[in-house]
Structures are given as C-alpha cells and as structure tokens.
C-alpha cells in the first residue's frame, strides 16, 4: 500500500500532466475490496488536529507504532513515516498509545504532519534501485530518503544527540530509533 507522500506525489503529477477534468476511460482495480470506509483520518487535512489524534489514541493499550501503522487509526502512515515521526516526537514505538500526555500527543501530531509535508514536497521516498520502488508519474525517484533521520540508519549517529541509531522489531516490523532520545516505556 503506498503511503501518503507517494500518493500525493502521483496526484500532483497527474494534475501537472493536465489530468484534471479529463475523462477516465479505464481503471484497473487490483484490490477487490477499494477499503476507504475503514480508513482513519487523512493526516494533512484540516480536521486532523492534535485533539482528533488524542481522541483516536485515548484509552488504547496498543503500542504506538502498530497502532499508527493501522490505517483505520490514521490513513497514509507507513513504516518509514511512523519511525521518523516517533523520533521527532521523542516517543518510543513500544509506548502504549493511551498513556500519552496531551503535550506528547501534540508533539506526535506536529511530527506526523511535518514528516509527511516534507516528504510530499520532495516527491516521496524511494529506497533502493529496484523497479518496484516508488517513482512519480514523471518517472522520478522520491528524494525524501536523503532527509531520513533514523529509518534504515542503524549504527549512524542520531542527528539530535549523536548516539547510534538502533533497529528493533515492533509488531513484526523493523523499527529504527534513538535509545537516548526515545527512552523505552517504564
């Protein structure tokens, strides 16, 4: 499933190519069940406020990372963007979502939006060189990989404190974090 910055990059590419107002004559749906009714809020929409995020996390016992990856919680977040947002918000991915204080939720909300906006502005994230990687409508690779602070930077110094970035597994997903900036839950 493409993540929000990659989808928005395709939308912008279609607009630039003059597709607005054009008639679509054929669509190839490769997912027999589209799933839109179950999607959570769009994180760059005006309605996605810190209060809206707080309401979605309130009382939840799930760990932050798996909950944020759940598209019914917030639409468009994937592994890359969750790791980056949690690092910016200084939150450990194993923290129970319902334990966040309002200030922590506000930091997470701001971090999610900042990471996504940065990625959209520079065309999404392309990793590796394979054909299955993300490319824009114009055939360009996303440049956000150059801005990643922790994702796939195991052993590199944390840009904030200099401690080596570590990789752990959370919810069966590779997870990158700074052990000093993102202390584990007690």
LOZALUM-24501 format. One record per atom (N, C-alpha, C, CB): x, y, z. Coordinates in steps of 0.05 Angstrom, whole numbers, plus 5000, padded with zeros to 4 digits. Glycine has a CB too. Layout:
<atoms>
XYZ ...
</atoms>
This chain:
<atoms>
501749765000 500050005000 501850255000 498150005024 501450424981 503150674981 502350845005 502750824955 504350995014 503951175036 503251455026 506551185054 502251625044 501151875036 503052045018 500552035061 505552085025 507252245007 507452144978 509952275019 507551874975 507651764948 505051804933 508451474950 502751774947 500151814934 499852104926 497851734953 500552284944 500352574938 502252654915 501052744963 504552524913 506352584891 505152494865 509052434895 503752264864 502352174840 500152374833 501251884843 498552454853 496452644848 497552904836 494952714875 499653014847 500853254836 501853214808 503153354854 503052974803 503952914776 501752894756 505452654776 499452784764 497152774746 495953044740 494952594758 495953214761 495053494757 496853634738 494953644784 499453604742 501453744724 501253644696 504253694735 500353394692 500153274665 497553354652 500452974667 495853514666 493353604654 491053414658 493753654625 491153234677 489053034681 486553144694 490152804697 486753384707 484453504720 482353564699 485253764736 479953464703 477753504684 477753304661 477953774673 479853144658 479952944637 478152714644 482852854632 477152574624 475452344628 477152094631 473452314604 476651944652 478051694656 476451474642 478351624687 477751344624 476251144607 476650854617 477251164579 478650814633 479150544643 480650554669 480650374622 479850384688 481250364713 481750064719 479550484736 484150014727 484949734735 485049724765 487649654721 483049614777 482949584806 484149324814 479949604817 486349344829 487849094836 487249004865 490749144833 485449144878 484649074905 481649054905 485649284926 480648804905 477748764901 475948884922 477248484898 476948944945 475249044967 476049334974 475348864992 476749684947 477949954949 478650014976 476050164939 476749955008 477449975037 477150255048 480249875042 476150425033 476050705041 474350765066 475050875019 472250605069 470450655092 471850605119 467950475090 473850435119 475250365144 477750535149 475950075144 478350715131 480750875134 480351095156 481551015108 482451135171 482451345191 482651625177 484751315211 482951835193 483152105181 485652145165 482952305203 485352315146 487552405128 489352595145 486552535101 491852525150 493452685168 494252965160 495852535174 493953035135 494553305126 492053475123 496053305100 489653355129 487153505127 486853695152 484753315126 485453905148 485054095170 483653965194 483454335160 481953765189 480453635210 482253465228 478253465199 484653395218 486453235234 488053415253 488453075216 486853465276 488153635296 489353465318 485953835308 490853595335 492053455358 489853335375 493853645375 487653475378 485353375393 484153125380 483153595397 484053125353 482952895339 484752655343 482552965309 487352705342 489252485346 489052385375 492152575340 488852565394 488652485422 486152305426 488452745440 483952375413 481452215415 481851935404 479152365401 483451915382 483851645370 485751475386 485051685341 487451605402 489451455419 488351405447 492051605420 486451565456 485551545484 484551265491 483251755488 485551175514 484750915524 485850675509 481850895524 487450715489 488550495473 490950375487 489250585444 490950105489 493149975502 495249875482 492149735518 494649895456 496549805436 499049985436 495349815408 501249875428 503750035425 503350235403 506149845419 504750465406 504450685387 504950595358 506350905394 507150465353 507950405325 505850235311 510550265324 505050005322 503049845308 500349995305 502549585322 499650155325 497150295323 497250505301 496450435350 499450645299 499750855278 499950725250 502251025283 501050485248 501150345222 498350245214 503150115223 496550215232 493850125227 492350345212 492350045253 491750305187 490550505170 487850605180 490250405142 486550455198 484050545209 484450755231 482450305220 486950775241 487550975261 488151245247 489950885278 490051245229 490751475213 491551375185 493151645226 490351485165 490851385137 493551495127 488651475119 494951325111 497351405097 499951385111 496951685089 499951295136 502451265150 503550985146 502151325181 506050975139 507450715135 509950715153 508150675106 511450505150 513750445167 515750675168 515150195158 516350785145 518351005144 517351245160 518851085114 514951325154 513951575166 513251555195 511551665151 512451315204 511951275233 514651285248 510551005238 516651145238 519351165252 520251455254 521350985237 520151595232 521051875231 519452055250 521051975203 516852025250 515152195267 515552135296 512152145260 515851875303 516351805331 519051915341 516251505335 521051905323 523652025331 523352325336 525751965309 522052465317 521752755321 520152815346 520252865296 518252655353 516552705377 517852595402 513852575373 520152465399 521652355422 519952145437 522452575441 518551975422 516851775434 517851495426 513951815426 517851315444 518651035439 516350895425 519550885465 516950735404 514850595390 513350395406 516050465366 514450295428 513150095445 511350225466 515149915458 511250475468 509650615488 506650555482 510150915488 505150505503 502250475499 500950735492 500950365526 499350735471 498250975460 496651135480 496550915436 495151005496 493451135516 494851275538 491450945526 497551235540 499051355563 500151625556 501251165571 499851715531 501051975523 499652205537 500852005493 501152385547 500152635558 499352815535 502252785577 497553015540 496753195518 499053325503 494853405529 501153405518 503453525505 504953335487 505453645526 505053085495 506352875478 504752825453 506752615494 502152815456 500352775433 500653015413 497452745441 500853255424 501253485407 503853475392 501153745425 505953385406 508553345392 508353135370 510753265413 507052915376 506752705356 505152805332 505352455368 502952945337 501353065316 502953245298 498953215328 504453425310 506153605295 508253455279 507453815313 509453255291 511553095278 510452945254 512852895298 508152825257 506852675234 506452865211 504152555243 505253095216 504753285195 507253395182 503053515205 509253455198 511853565188 513253355170 513653645211 513453115179 514752905164 513352855137 514852635180 510652845138 509152805113 509353035094 506252755120 509253275104 509453515087 512153525074 508953775103 514253475089 516953475078 517253265056 519153415100 516153025061 516352815041 514752875016 515252545053 512352995019 510753074996 512253284980 507953175005 513353484994 514753704980 517053614963 515653905000 518353394970 520653304954 520153034940 523053284971 517552974936 516852744919 516752474931 518752744897 516352444957 516152184970 518852064975 514452004952 518851804982 521251664989 521651424971 521251575019 523851414957 524751174942 527151064955 525251254911 527050804961 529350664973 530250454954 528550535001 532850414952 533950204934 533750284905 532449944939 534450094888 534550154859 532649984842 537250114849 531049814855 529349634840 527049764826 528249424858 525849634807 523549734792 521149764809 523049564768 520949604831 518649614848 518649854867 518449354865 520750004867 520850244884 519050464873 523750344887 518550654890 516750874883 518051064862 515951034907 516451124841 517151324821 514751504816 518151184795 515251754812 513051944806 511851884779 513952234808 509652024772 508452004746 510552074724 505952184743 512252264730 514352344711 516752154710 515252624717 516651944726 518851744727 521151824745 519851714699 520752014763 522852094782 522651944808 522752394787 524951894820 525051774846 524451984868 527851634851 523151894889 522752074912 525352134925 520751954932 525752384934 528352464946 528252474976 529052734935 526052404989 525952425018 527852235032 523052365027 528852035019 530851855032 533252005042 531751635013 533852225029 536152395037 535652535064 536752595015 533052565072 532352705096 531752525120 529952875091 531952265116 531252075138 533252105161 531251785127 532152125185 533852165209 534551895222 532352345229 532551705222 533151455235 532451205218 531551435261 530551225200 529650995185 531950885168 527251065167 532550635172 534750495158 537450625162 534250475128 537850745186 540450865192 541750735216 540051165198 541350475219 542450325241 545450365243 541850025237 546250445268 549150495273 550050775268 550750305257 548550925252 549251205246 548651375271 547751315221 550051595274 549451765297 546751895295 551651975301 545351905317 542852055319 543352345312 541452025347 541852465294 542352745288 541952945311 540652835265 540452855331 539953025354 542052995376 537152955365 542752745383 544552705406 547152565400 543052555428 547452445376 549852315369 550052015376 552152455381 548251915392 548251635400 547451465375 546351585424 548551225372 547951065349 544950985347 549650815348 543851005324 541150925319 541050615320 540051025291 538950505332 538650215334 536250125319 538450135364 536249865312 533949745299 532949525317 534749625271 530349535322 528949335337 526549245321 528049435366 525149035330 522748955316 520349005335 522848645309 518449155324 515949225339 513649155321 515949525347 511948985331 509648905315 510348775289 507849135310 512448625289 513548475266 514648665244 511448305254 515248915251 516349105232 519049205242 514449335228 520949225224 523549345231 522949635240 525449335207 524249705262 523749965274 526350095281 521849935299 526650345274 529150485278 528650715298 530350595252 530550745317 530150945338 532751015351 528150855359 532751235366 535051315382 534351235411 535651625380 536051065423 535450975451 535551195471 537350755458 537051415465 537151635485 534851825481 539851785482 534251905456 532152095451 529351975454 532452205423 529151715451 526551575452 526751355474 525851455425 526851435499 527151235520 524851035521 527451375547 525450785528 523350585529 521350635551 524550305533 518950545548 516950585570 517750435595 514150495560 516950535617 517650415643 515850175649 517550615666 
</atoms>
